[in-house]
Amino acid sequence: MPSASALPRGLASRALCAAALLRLVGTVAAWCGAGGSACLDGDLEDTAMLQRDVKKAGGAALQQGVAEAPEAASQRIMARITELPTFRLVEERRKTETVLRSVVPVFPPGGGAFIAFVGDYNQNTWPLLRPNGTASGLECVAKDGSGHRSPVEAFGAEQRKKQLWTTVYKCAWPDELRSKPCHSGSLVYRGATVFDFEACHDPALASEGQYDLAACIEPLFESPEKLTSSGIVQLPQWLEYNMQKGVQHFVVYTMNNTDPRVFAAMKPFLDAKLMTQVRLEVPFHATHGGQKTQMLVINDCVQRMRGRAKWLMTSVDTDEYTIFNTSKGPLAETFQDSLAKLIADQPETIHAVSFPRINFLRPKQPYDQLQIASASRETGHCGCPKYFVRPDMVNSLFVHFPQSWDNGTRHLGVHEQAFVAFHYRLDAVNKSVVDTTLSSQAPALDAALGRRYGKGWADIGRTFAPAAQPAAFIASPSGRDEDQLDEEYEAQDAGLRRFTEYVAGLKVPTLIDGELEASSGPERAAAPAAGRRAARVPPWESWPRIDLGSSKLCLA
């Protein structure tokens, strides 16, 4: 296993299980939209919060011995992501370096194949590639002797100007090569080769199935001092809940040293061909910690599911349970049918649907009780919205909204009585209310788990508990690091805070403006056309300001 990094501020006395190393979801503290009070204090952690805290490389494992997953056909590994070199663009006196995270061959069933390059956003590179998404002088050239070459398009900053983390580059590729496992080529800038690539996958798994709804799952973790938030314990019940609600396929991102308990939870889904893996074979330092790994996963996954899934859950965590129309019963039996009803009477094509979240107490005995058995929640909304997306209509994503989408498509925000996520993240709450919307479904979920695993949760829950001596822990450094992620987000968070408040306060489905942080204009501020069910969102500058005091932005 690769050497791991020092753990950051707030975890000086802790050790994280080495199986968690690449789950690295960046996040900072959340807030409640209703009362403006902080939803997250320094001691409260959830599935995403702890993962933000593994940031940098260096340090060493105290113990080693996490077993590697068996390399067998039953593992259903669709692709492997390895560390990639940077490439440089030079124009006159400007020179930039761009970090790429993955290279994805995409062969939609109806044609239109392309190679996607998922990379970090670079403010110096982007102007060279033109803000309208068309690359200036960057080409993709095949190495197979066919002579194929095509221009590279860049996506990620042409529509939004804030929360810029990822740029996705795309170049057309010959459809007739879809049966090949690997595709070799070069990126050429103004006649000079700047990057050689090989994009590989299992073509059979990569073309398997057409799904109404699929989900992406990032590498999972747990902290030995906060086992109530263990993603490993949460995984079996979260998988089964979403399968019962209509998710037809899961794409799970794992590592060679992923905890064996994760594979035990995955096994019945892999055996039933309801799941495929993408293996992260990337040294820990290559992820640069937290948010960048989550950006890699959600953007890599949306490319792989293009042409294969009508809707995709990219960043819904294993302690978040989505539910439709909470006060009047379900809109439809499955999530995808509910989504179809939500957008059926919208006058424009919808590429994503955003929904608010509500914080719940999590069970005190997670090995004996299902997460959704808890019926105690906070009053009001809390945290940035999450969303479902249509992968065929978007190009790059942020954790809480699409970053680049097809022209002519819109983003729909909905209110909690239509679509909401219950977030099981609290160990205590000052003021709570009883909400049995999902707790009443716990017996049915337990029965479904019994059918899947052979026993109900009370019998199998403890099999997902860690051993008394976990196989590997990572040492925490002495002292505290400056938390650079918090600083970066706080510098950008004004618009995101208002976006969160706006979605939390919606009363009817509302078309969210294309560039939410743009300056006002007559089209954006105009009243909705007659007969439209959805309202138009005014520019962010005109939204009510939120007094959040010293609370920090949530990104998980």
RODO-2510 file (C-alpha; in nm, 4 decimals, decimal comma):
residues 556
     n   res          X          Y          Z
     1     m     0,0000     0,0000     0,0000
     2     p     0,1280     0,3518    -0,0696
     3     s     0,2594     0,5583     0,2136
     4     a    -0,0055     0,7943     0,3416
     5     s    -0,0119     1,1476     0,4494
     6     a    -0,0211     1,3290     0,7681
     7     l    -0,3683     1,3942     0,8920
     8     p    -0,4793     1,7513     0,9323
     9     r    -0,6063     1,9906     1,1885
    10     g    -0,8740     1,8609     1,4235
    11     l    -0,7544     1,5030     1,4021
    12     a    -0,4250     1,5349     1,5849
    13     s    -0,5205     1,2642     1,8306
    14     r    -0,6814     1,0347     1,5759
    15     a    -0,5933     0,7652     1,3314
    16     l    -0,7865     0,6935     1,0145
    17     c    -0,8203     0,3437     0,8775
    18     a    -0,5868     0,3039     0,5820
    19     a    -0,8755     0,1702     0,3786
    20     a    -1,0017     0,5258     0,3748
    21     l    -0,7106     0,6953     0,2109
    22     l    -0,8631     0,7927    -0,1202
    23     r    -1,2173     0,8704    -0,0095
    24     l    -1,1057     1,2311     0,0551
    25     v    -1,4275     1,4248     0,0113
    26     g    -1,3578     1,7934     0,0592
    27     t    -1,5969     1,9759     0,2820
    28     v    -1,6217     2,2540     0,5291
    29     a    -1,8844     2,3234     0,7897
    30     a    -2,2518     2,3390     0,7035
    31     w    -2,5202     2,5769     0,8021
    32     c    -2,9017     2,5723     0,8394
    33     g    -3,0960     2,7722     0,5888
    34     a    -3,3966     2,8215     0,8114
    35     g    -3,2432     2,9853     1,1135
    36     g    -2,8963     3,0777     0,9916
    37     s    -2,7431     2,8761     1,2738
    38     a    -2,4422     2,6557     1,2212
    39     c    -2,5344     2,2952     1,1488
    40     l    -2,1887     2,1670     1,2110
    41     d    -1,9574     2,2317     1,5003
    42     g    -1,5986     2,1263     1,5372
    43     d    -1,6836     1,7916     1,6977
    44     l    -1,9545     1,6758     1,4606
    45     e    -1,8502     1,4649     1,1666
    46     d    -2,0358     1,2825     0,8920
    47     t    -1,9455     1,0566     0,6032
    48     a    -1,7982     1,3407     0,4029
    49     m    -1,6600     1,5614     0,6790
    50     l    -1,3978     1,3215     0,8097
    51     q    -1,2674     1,2593     0,4617
    52     r    -1,1910     1,6249     0,4058
    53     d    -0,9365     1,5910     0,6808
    54     v    -0,6990     1,3632     0,4915
    55     k    -0,5203     1,6205     0,2811
    56     k    -0,1582     1,5734     0,1979
    57     a     0,0939     1,3032     0,1403
    58     g     0,3854     1,2062     0,3585
    59     g     0,3876     1,0324     0,6938
    60     a     0,3807     0,6586     0,7334
    61     a     0,1447     0,3819     0,8290
    62     l     0,1756     0,2646     1,1853
    63     q     0,0867    -0,0864     1,0803
    64     q     0,0413    -0,2521     0,7453
    65     g    -0,1437    -0,5533     0,6271
    66     v    -0,4695    -0,4529     0,4593
    67     a    -0,5451    -0,7389     0,2248
    68     e    -0,5683    -0,6582    -0,1426
    69     a    -0,8901    -0,7429    -0,3228
    70     p    -0,8724    -1,0657    -0,5223
    71     e    -0,8194    -1,0133    -0,8919
    72     a    -1,1064    -1,2193    -1,0284
    73     a    -1,3711    -1,1825    -1,2955
    74     s    -1,6306    -1,1471    -1,0200
    75     q    -1,4697    -0,8150    -0,9228
    76     r    -1,6049    -0,6612    -1,2461
    77     i    -1,3348    -0,3951    -1,2782
    78     m    -1,4357    -0,1640    -1,5624
    79     a    -1,1248     0,0549    -1,5577
    80     r    -0,8157     0,1495    -1,3615
    81     i    -0,7054     0,5063    -1,2941
    82     t    -0,3314     0,5619    -1,2594
    83     e    -0,1249     0,8729    -1,1921
    84     l    -0,0765     1,0897    -1,4999
    85     p     0,1949     1,3437    -1,5807
    86     t     0,1172     1,7121    -1,6226
    87     f     0,1189     1,8769    -1,9617
    88     r     0,2405     2,2248    -2,0470
    89     l     0,1036     2,4818    -2,2856
    90     v     0,3326     2,7610    -2,4017
    91     e     0,2142     3,0674    -2,5916
    92     e     0,4345     3,3717    -2,6310
    93     r     0,5404     3,4540    -2,2744
    94     r     0,2721     3,2479    -2,1040
    95     k     0,3445     2,8955    -1,9854
    96     t     0,0970     2,6850    -1,7878
    97     e     0,0963     2,3382    -1,6362
    98     t    -0,2227     2,1324    -1,6285
    99     v    -0,2797     1,8294    -1,4045
   100     l    -0,4889     1,5500    -1,5542
   101     r    -0,6534     1,2937    -1,3258
   102     s    -0,8068     1,0401    -1,5627
   103     v    -0,8483     0,9593    -1,9301
   104     v    -1,1800     0,7961    -2,0244
   105     p    -1,2781     0,6326    -2,3541
   106     v    -1,6509     0,6974    -2,4094
   107     f    -1,8508     0,5042    -2,6683
   108     p    -2,2226     0,5889    -2,6414
   109     p    -2,4515     0,3248    -2,7990
   110     g    -2,5772     0,5659    -3,0633
   111     g    -2,2339     0,6824    -3,1761
   112     g    -2,0470     1,0026    -3,1081
   113     a    -1,7447     0,8418    -2,9387
   114     f    -1,4895     1,0620    -2,7672
   115     i    -1,1961     1,0568    -2,5275
   116     a    -1,2516     1,2571    -2,2066
   117     f    -0,9670     1,3996    -2,0002
   118     v    -1,0609     1,4935    -1,6434
   119     g    -0,8207     1,7497    -1,5007
   120     d    -0,7818     2,0246    -1,2449
   121     y    -0,9014     2,3686    -1,3410
   122     n    -0,6119     2,6073    -1,4071
   123     q    -0,6923     2,9768    -1,4355
   124     n    -0,3891     3,0309    -1,6570
   125     t    -0,4603     2,7398    -1,8909
   126     w    -0,8269     2,8217    -1,9407
   127     p    -0,7758     3,1521    -2,1297
   128     l    -0,5522     2,9700    -2,3765
   129     l    -0,8372     2,7302    -2,4494
   130     r    -1,1002     3,0048    -2,4948
   131     p    -1,3779     3,0546    -2,2409
   132     n    -1,6427     2,9475    -2,4952
   133     g    -1,5282     2,5864    -2,4570
   134     t    -1,3429     2,5534    -2,7853
   135     a    -0,9737     2,4794    -2,7591
   136     s    -0,7359     2,7078    -2,9420
   137     g    -0,4789     2,4954    -3,1228
   138     l    -0,5119     2,1836    -2,9023
   139     e    -0,5703     1,8627    -3,0977
   140     c    -0,6107     1,4946    -3,0231
   141     v    -0,4100     1,2643    -3,2543
   142     a    -0,4441     0,8842    -3,2675
   143     k    -0,1316     0,6686    -3,2601
   144     d    -0,2789     0,3718    -3,4442
   145     g    -0,1656     0,4906    -3,7875
   146     s    -0,5184     0,5833    -3,8932
   147     g    -0,4346     0,9504    -3,9191
   148     h    -0,7275     1,0441    -3,6970
   149     r    -0,7024     1,3882    -3,5420
   150     s    -0,9692     1,6134    -3,3979
   151     p    -0,9856     1,9418    -3,2056
   152     v    -1,0105     1,9286    -2,8274
   153     e    -1,2950     2,1092    -2,6545
   154     a    -1,2614     2,2318    -2,2966
   155     f    -1,5504     2,2493    -2,0500
   156     g    -1,5808     2,3732    -1,6948
   157     a    -1,5554     2,7522    -1,6749
   158     e    -1,7555     2,8685    -1,9746
   159     q    -2,0870     2,8923    -1,7858
   160     r    -2,0012     2,9296    -1,4168
   161     k    -1,7272     3,1518    -1,2794
   162     k    -1,7111     3,0261    -0,9195
   163     q    -1,6244     2,6923    -0,7544
   164     l    -1,3971     2,6115    -1,0476
   165     w    -1,2251     2,2850    -0,9641
   166     t    -1,2366     2,0701    -1,2753
   167     t    -1,1850     2,1086    -1,6478
   168     v    -1,2968     1,8291    -1,8785
   169     y    -1,1375     1,8089    -2,2225
   170     k    -1,3027     1,6092    -2,5003
   171     c    -1,1967     1,5027    -2,8457
   172     a    -1,3902     1,2970    -3,0999
   173     w    -1,2731     0,9391    -3,1498
   174     p    -1,3542     0,6797    -3,4203
   175     d    -1,6698     0,4830    -3,3300
   176     e    -1,5384     0,1752    -3,5097
   177     l    -1,2756     0,1323    -3,2361
   178     r    -1,5330     0,0658    -2,9614
   179     s    -1,4348    -0,3005    -2,9224
   180     k    -1,0718    -0,2177    -2,8413
   181     p    -0,9731    -0,2150    -2,4745
   182     c    -0,7086     0,0575    -2,5105
   183     h    -0,6838     0,3737    -2,7188
   184     s    -0,3502     0,5485    -2,7621
   185     g    -0,2897     0,9015    -2,8768
   186     s    -0,1337     1,2382    -2,8112
   187     l    -0,2489     1,5867    -2,7274
   188     v    -0,0819     1,8242    -2,9691
   189     y    -0,0681     2,2001    -2,9115
   190     r     0,0249     2,4150    -3,2079
   191     g     0,2136     2,1286    -3,3681
   192     a     0,4008     2,0142    -3,0546
   193     t     0,3109     1,7016    -2,8560
   194     v     0,2324     1,8010    -2,4959
   195     f     0,0813     1,4798    -2,3613
   196     d     0,0793     1,1119    -2,4612
   197     f    -0,2156     0,9071    -2,3377
   198     e    -0,3546     0,5584    -2,3281
   199     a    -0,7240     0,5364    -2,2410
   200     c    -0,8176     0,1843    -2,1349
   201     h    -1,1289     0,0081    -2,0066
   202     d    -1,3118    -0,3216    -2,0307
   203     p    -1,5278    -0,2600    -2,3408
   204     a    -1,7817    -0,5244    -2,2411
   205     l    -1,8398    -0,3779    -1,8936
   206     a    -1,8234    -0,0221    -2,0250
   207     s    -2,1086    -0,0910    -2,2680
   208     e    -2,3118    -0,3164    -2,0410
   209     g    -2,6725    -0,2141    -1,9815
   210     q    -2,8959     0,0863    -2,0354
   211     y    -3,0165     0,2305    -1,7065
   212     d    -3,2895     0,4709    -1,6092
   213     l    -3,0951     0,5568    -1,2916
   214     a    -2,7415     0,4743    -1,1765
   215     a    -2,5229     0,5879    -0,8862
   216     c    -2,1537     0,6597    -0,8303
   217     i    -1,9857     0,5689    -0,4994
   218     e    -1,6551     0,7132    -0,3862
   219     p    -1,3948     0,5146    -0,1897
   220     l    -1,5201     0,4612     0,1646
   221     f    -1,3544     0,5254     0,4995
   222     e    -1,4072     0,5091     0,8699
   223     s    -1,2460     0,6669     1,1745
   224     p    -1,1861     0,4371     1,4728
   225     e    -1,3033     0,7179     1,7000
   226     k    -1,6245     0,7936     1,5094
   227     l    -1,7620     0,4560     1,4080
   228     t    -2,1196     0,5880     1,4021
   229     s    -2,0233     0,7655     1,0781
   230     s    -1,8475     0,4667     0,9194
   231     g    -1,9097     0,4589     0,5463
   232     i    -1,8279     0,0880     0,5532
   233     v    -2,1125     0,0144     0,7951
   234     q    -2,3472     0,2433     0,6035
   235     l    -2,2776     0,0899     0,2637
   236     p    -2,4917    -0,2301     0,2640
   237     q    -2,8095    -0,0589     0,3818
   238     w    -2,7581     0,2432     0,1532
   239     l    -2,7067     0,0181    -0,1489
   240     e    -3,0191    -0,1822    -0,0735
   241     y    -3,2339     0,1246    -0,0041
   242     n    -3,1408     0,2810    -0,3367
   243     m    -3,1836    -0,0455    -0,5215
   244     q    -3,5356    -0,0719    -0,3789
   245     k    -3,6083     0,2839    -0,4924
   246     g    -3,5028     0,2256    -0,8508
   247     v    -3,1243     0,2555    -0,8850
   248     q    -3,0342    -0,0068    -1,1432
   249     h    -2,6554     0,0052    -1,1345
   250     f    -2,3729     0,1232    -0,9061
   251     v    -2,0264     0,2352    -1,0156
   252     v    -1,7996     0,1964    -0,7131
   253     y    -1,4530     0,3501    -0,6898
   254     t    -1,2177     0,1259    -0,4922
   255     m    -0,8463     0,0848    -0,4242
   256     n    -0,6146    -0,2126    -0,4117
   257     n    -0,6103    -0,1729    -0,0343
   258     t    -0,9818    -0,1084     0,0140
   259     d    -1,1024    -0,2658     0,3381
   260     p    -1,2242    -0,6264     0,2815
   261     r    -1,5519    -0,5368     0,4543
   262     v    -1,6323    -0,3060     0,1628
   263     f    -1,5938    -0,5953    -0,0801
   264     a    -1,8117    -0,8110     0,1461
   265     a    -2,0866    -0,5488     0,1188
   266     m    -2,0385    -0,5259    -0,2575
   267     k    -2,0269    -0,9005    -0,3291
   268     p    -2,3996    -0,9771    -0,3783
   269     f    -2,4327    -0,6747    -0,6069
   270     l    -2,1255    -0,7712    -0,8077
   271     d    -2,2467    -1,1301    -0,8331
   272     a    -2,5841    -1,0088    -0,9618
   273     k    -2,4117    -0,7784    -1,2153
   274     l    -2,5698    -0,4743    -1,0505
   275     m    -2,2331    -0,3103    -0,9909
   276     t    -1,8996    -0,2401    -1,1592
   277     q    -1,5753    -0,1095    -1,0147
   278     v    -1,3315     0,1592    -1,1175
   279     r    -1,0027     0,0967    -0,9410
   280     l    -0,8004     0,3964    -0,8203
   281     e    -0,4356     0,2970    -0,8493
   282     v    -0,3070     0,6418    -0,7680
   283     p    -0,0422     0,7269    -0,5071
   284     f    -0,1939     0,9159    -0,2206
   285     h     0,0021     1,2327    -0,2930
   286     a    -0,1333     1,2437    -0,6483
   287     t    -0,4836     1,3322    -0,5290
   288     h    -0,3709     1,6436    -0,3396
   289     g    -0,6264     1,5520    -0,0759
   290     g    -0,9933     1,6172    -0,0106
   291     q    -1,1977     1,7950    -0,2677
   292     k    -0,9868     1,7105    -0,5712
   293     t    -1,0436     1,3381    -0,5285
   294     q    -1,4177     1,3847    -0,5065
   295     m    -1,4032     1,6002    -0,8192
   296     l    -1,2109     1,3251    -0,9953
   297     v    -1,4680     1,0605    -0,9030
   298     i    -1,7848     1,2511    -0,9917
   299     n    -1,6435     1,3798    -1,3207
   300     d    -1,4882     1,0475    -1,4191
   301     c    -1,8131     0,8675    -1,3398
   302     v    -2,0385     1,1021    -1,5358
   303     q    -1,8221     1,0463    -1,8456
   304     r    -1,8326     0,6678    -1,8098
   305     m    -2,2118     0,6682    -1,7772
   306     r    -2,2778     0,8966    -2,0724
   307     g    -2,5107     0,7153    -2,3096
   308     r    -2,5715     0,4443    -2,0477
   309     a    -2,7816     0,6155    -1,7788
   310     k    -3,0705     0,8580    -1,8162
   311     w    -3,0170     0,9894    -1,4613
   312     l    -2,7153     0,9668    -1,2314
   313     m    -2,6505     1,0173    -0,8598
   314     t    -2,2909     1,1384    -0,8490
   315     s    -2,2332     1,2845    -0,5012
   316     v    -2,5054     1,1506    -0,2712
   317     d    -2,3152     1,0087     0,0282
   318     t    -2,3866     0,6831     0,2110
   319     d    -2,5399     0,8716     0,5058
   320     e    -2,7835     1,0573     0,2765
   321     y    -3,1180     0,9047     0,1783
   322     t    -3,3244     1,0765    -0,0884
   323     i    -3,7030     1,0680    -0,0853
   324     f    -3,9694     1,2186    -0,3086
   325     n    -4,2808     1,4094    -0,2007
   326     t    -4,2430     1,3514     0,1709
   327     s    -4,5806     1,4852     0,2895
   328     k    -4,8206     1,3277     0,0408
   329     g    -4,6612     0,9948    -0,0325
   330     p    -4,4353     0,9108    -0,3263
   331     l    -4,4858     1,0748    -0,6626
   332     a    -4,4214     0,7328    -0,8128
   333     e    -4,2830     0,3980    -0,7059
   334     t    -3,9277     0,4661    -0,8238
   335     f    -3,6971     0,7659    -0,8210
   336     q    -3,6750     0,7770    -1,1996
   337     d    -4,0540     0,7756    -1,2426
   338     s    -4,0786     1,0544    -0,9840
   339     l    -3,8144     1,2532    -1,1720
   340     a    -4,0085     1,2046    -1,4948
   341     k    -4,3227     1,3440    -1,3300
   342     l    -4,1337     1,6374    -1,1801
   343     i    -4,0000     1,7550    -1,5151
   344     a    -4,2908     1,6465    -1,7381
   345     d    -4,4596     1,9874    -1,7479
   346     q    -4,1453     2,1996    -1,7551
   347     p    -4,1219     2,4141    -2,0680
   348     e    -3,7490     2,3521    -2,1129
   349     t    -3,5200     2,0491    -2,1115
   350     i    -3,3893     1,9784    -1,7617
   351     h    -3,0294     1,8595    -1,7157
   352     a    -3,0290     1,8411    -1,3326
   353     v    -3,2651     1,8523    -1,0336
   354     s    -3,1416     2,0014    -0,7036
   355     f    -3,3028     1,9312    -0,3663
   356     p    -3,2440     2,0406    -0,0035
   357     r    -3,1199     1,8278     0,2870
   358     i    -3,2404     1,7823     0,6457
   359     n    -3,0166     1,6612     0,9290
   360     f    -3,1186     1,3551     1,1328
   361     l    -2,9767     1,1916     1,4406
   362     r    -2,7935     0,8747     1,3518
   363     p    -2,8490     0,5512     1,5477
   364     k    -2,6414     0,5125     1,8614
   365     q    -2,5985     0,1407     1,7839
   366     p    -2,5133     0,1407     1,4110
   367     y    -2,4459    -0,2358     1,4042
   368     d    -2,7932    -0,3123     1,5392
   369     q    -3,0071    -0,0343     1,3938
   370     l    -3,0542     0,0842     1,0390
   371     q    -2,9775     0,4478     0,9701
   372     i    -3,3317     0,5208     0,8590
   373     a    -3,4698     0,3785     1,1855
   374     s    -3,3911     0,7160     1,3428
   375     a    -3,6961     0,9451     1,3497
   376     s    -3,5376     1,2504     1,5165
   377     r    -3,4286     1,5421     1,3038
   378     e    -3,3407     1,9054     1,3266
   379     t    -3,5915     2,1721     1,2368
   380     g    -3,5279     2,3480     0,9095
   381     h    -3,2911     2,2706     0,6237
   382     c    -2,9209     2,2248     0,6562
   383     g    -2,6339     2,2154     0,4159
   384     c    -2,5780     2,2698     0,0484
   385     p    -2,8238     2,0995    -0,1858
   386     k    -2,7457     1,7774    -0,3685
   387     y    -2,8723     1,6854    -0,7143
   388     f    -2,9497     1,4166    -0,9715
   389     v    -2,8063     1,4792    -1,3174
   390     r    -2,8614     1,3619    -1,6730
   391     p    -2,5134     1,2570    -1,7877
   392     d    -2,5884     1,3015    -2,1572
   393     m    -2,6501     1,6735    -2,1025
   394     v    -2,3563     1,7802    -1,8845
   395     n    -1,9813     1,8054    -1,9296
   396     s    -1,8322     1,8767    -1,5861
   397     l    -1,9652     1,8771    -1,2300
   398     f    -1,9172     2,0344    -0,8898
   399     v    -2,0312     1,8564    -0,5719
   400     h    -2,3517     2,0580    -0,5443
   401     f    -2,4425     2,1503    -0,9014
   402     p    -2,3324     2,0947    -1,2615
   403     q    -2,0470     2,3160    -1,3754
   404     s    -2,0916     2,2825    -1,7525
   405     w    -2,3996     2,1683    -1,9415
   406     d    -2,5451     2,1568    -2,2925
   407     n    -2,6783     2,4839    -2,4258
   408     g    -3,0559     2,5012    -2,4197
   409     t    -3,0932     2,2858    -2,1075
   410     r    -3,1852     2,4055    -1,7585
   411     h    -3,1301     2,3229    -1,3928
   412     l    -3,4429     2,2683    -1,1807
   413     g    -3,4544     2,3390    -0,8069
   414     v    -3,7311     2,1752    -0,6047
   415     h    -3,8715     2,2229    -0,2549
   416     e    -3,8562     1,9657     0,0235
   417     q    -4,2178     1,8566    -0,0191
   418     a    -4,1257     1,7304    -0,3663
   419     f    -3,7736     1,5968    -0,3169
   420     v    -3,5415     1,5980    -0,0155
   421     a    -3,2413     1,4152     0,1306
   422     f    -3,2402     1,2928     0,4904
   423     h    -2,8833     1,3290     0,6167
   424     y    -2,7999     1,0998     0,9115
   425     r    -2,5077     1,2952     1,0517
   426     l    -2,5892     1,4091     1,4076
   427     d    -2,5004     1,2533     1,7421
   428     a    -2,6956     1,5178     1,9346
   429     v    -2,9322     1,8025     1,8593
   430     n    -3,0555     2,0920     2,0711
   431     k    -3,4036     2,1006     1,9243
   432     s    -3,5502     1,8099     1,7318
   433     v    -3,8795     1,7010     1,5834
   434     v    -4,0118     1,3522     1,5165
   435     d    -4,0290     1,2551     1,1504
   436     t    -4,1277     0,8959     1,0703
   437     t    -4,1280     0,9373     0,6928
   438     l    -3,8378     0,6961     0,6474
   439     s    -3,8273     0,5232     0,9861
   440     s    -4,1603     0,3636     0,8955
   441     q    -3,9812     0,2001     0,5997
   442     a    -3,7080     0,0446     0,8143
   443     p    -3,8801    -0,2974     0,8466
   444     a    -3,9176    -0,3242     0,4686
   445     l    -3,5521    -0,2299     0,4180
   446     d    -3,4439    -0,4851     0,6770
   447     a    -3,6434    -0,7543     0,4963
   448     a    -3,4789    -0,6568     0,1664
   449     l    -3,1352    -0,6812     0,3292
   450     g    -3,2313    -1,0285     0,4509
   451     r    -3,3097    -1,1349     0,0972
   452     r    -2,9837    -0,9876    -0,0327
   453     y    -2,7428    -1,1044     0,2394
   454     g    -2,9324    -1,3994     0,3858
   455     k    -2,9936    -1,2268     0,7217
   456     g    -3,1397    -0,9032     0,8528
   457     w    -2,9343    -0,6130     0,9828
   458     a    -2,9413    -0,7212     1,3471
   459     d    -2,7626    -1,0402     1,2405
   460     i    -2,5205    -0,9054     0,9803
   461     g    -2,4508    -0,5526     1,1078
   462     r    -2,1675    -0,6571     1,3377
   463     t    -1,9915    -0,8393     1,0576
   464     f    -1,9116    -0,4921     0,9251
   465     a    -1,7590    -0,3781     1,2547
   466     p    -1,3815    -0,3253     1,2531
   467     a    -1,1507    -0,5796     1,4091
   468     a    -1,0212    -0,5054     1,7588
   469     q    -0,6822    -0,4352     1,5996
   470     p    -0,7516    -0,2695     1,2628
   471     a    -0,5133    -0,3745     0,9918
   472     a    -0,3660    -0,0312     0,9365
   473     f    -0,3895     0,3143     1,0824
   474     i    -0,2267     0,6311     0,9650
   475     a    -0,0274     0,8389     1,2083
   476     s    -0,1362     1,1945     1,2738
   477     p     0,1390     1,4574     1,2869
   478     s     0,2089     1,6630     1,5920
   479     g     0,0770     2,0168     1,5729
   480     r    -0,1887     2,1528     1,3403
   481     d    -0,1789     2,2427     0,9709
   482     e    -0,3358     2,5523     0,8299
   483     d    -0,6508     2,4231     0,6648
   484     q    -0,6030     2,5491     0,3137
   485     l    -0,9304     2,4009     0,1905
   486     d    -1,1347     2,6107     0,4320
   487     e    -0,9541     2,9232     0,3198
   488     e    -1,0079     2,8457    -0,0479
   489     y    -1,3787     2,7867    -0,0033
   490     e    -1,4355     3,0835     0,2218
   491     a    -1,2880     3,3013    -0,0526
   492     q    -1,5493     3,1741    -0,2977
   493     d    -1,8508     3,0926    -0,0873
   494     a    -2,0792     3,3982    -0,1032
   495     g    -2,2713     3,2799    -0,4075
   496     l    -2,2831     2,9198    -0,2907
   497     r    -2,4308     3,0241     0,0419
   498     r    -2,7043     3,2175    -0,1319
   499     f    -2,7655     2,9244    -0,3657
   500     t    -2,8149     2,6984    -0,0646
   501     e    -3,0538     2,9420     0,1003
   502     y    -3,2468     2,9877    -0,2218
   503     v    -3,3024     2,6173    -0,2874
   504     a    -3,3955     2,5594     0,0770
   505     g    -3,6642     2,8272     0,0521
   506     l    -3,8271     2,7181    -0,2732
   507     k    -4,2033     2,6636    -0,2624
   508     v    -4,2516     2,5504    -0,6222
   509     p    -4,0176     2,3870    -0,8768
   510     t    -3,7977     2,6668    -1,0086
   511     l    -3,5701     2,6942    -1,3111
   512     i    -3,2291     2,7923    -1,1810
   513     d    -3,0476     3,0449    -1,3931
   514     g    -2,7638     2,9264    -1,6123
   515     e    -2,4884     3,1278    -1,4489
   516     l    -2,6042     3,1775    -1,0920
   517     e    -2,3344     3,4215    -0,9955
   518     a    -2,3619     3,6332    -1,3077
   519     s    -2,4451     3,9999    -1,3032
   520     s    -2,8089     4,0860    -1,3524
   521     g    -2,9533     4,1106    -1,6990
   522     p    -3,2982     4,1636    -1,8459
   523     e    -3,3423     3,7976    -1,9444
   524     r    -3,2571     3,6683    -1,5983
   525     a    -3,4701     3,9157    -1,4101
   526     a    -3,7730     3,8823    -1,6360
   527     a    -4,0982     3,7414    -1,5013
   528     p    -4,1824     3,3834    -1,6063
   529     a    -4,3788     3,3427    -1,9236
   530     a    -4,7482     3,2741    -1,8947
   531     g    -4,8377     2,9130    -1,8296
   532     r    -4,5013     2,8140    -1,6922
   533     r    -4,5075     2,6109    -1,3756
   534     a    -4,1475     2,6903    -1,2873
   535     a    -4,0349     3,0372    -1,1939
   536     r    -3,7123     3,1915    -1,3183
   537     v    -3,4420     3,2581    -1,0655
   538     p    -3,3241     3,6202    -1,0385
   539     p    -2,9473     3,6779    -1,0282
   540     w    -2,7767     3,5964    -0,7007
   541     e    -2,7076     3,9610    -0,6244
   542     s    -3,0800     4,0172    -0,5687
   543     w    -3,1276     3,7207    -0,3348
   544     p    -3,1575     3,7891     0,0395
   545     r    -2,8245     3,7989     0,2183
   546     i    -2,7732     3,5373     0,4875
   547     d    -2,6238     3,6127     0,8249
   548     l    -2,4209     3,2994     0,8886
   549     g    -2,1998     3,4508     1,1553
   550     s    -1,8780     3,2539     1,1865
   551     s    -2,0206     2,9316     1,0419
   552     k    -1,8464     2,7894     0,7385
   553     l    -1,9588     2,6680     0,4038
   554     c    -2,0579     2,3045     0,3618
   555     l    -1,9363     2,1164     0,0595
   556     a    -2,0210     1,7592     0,1555
***
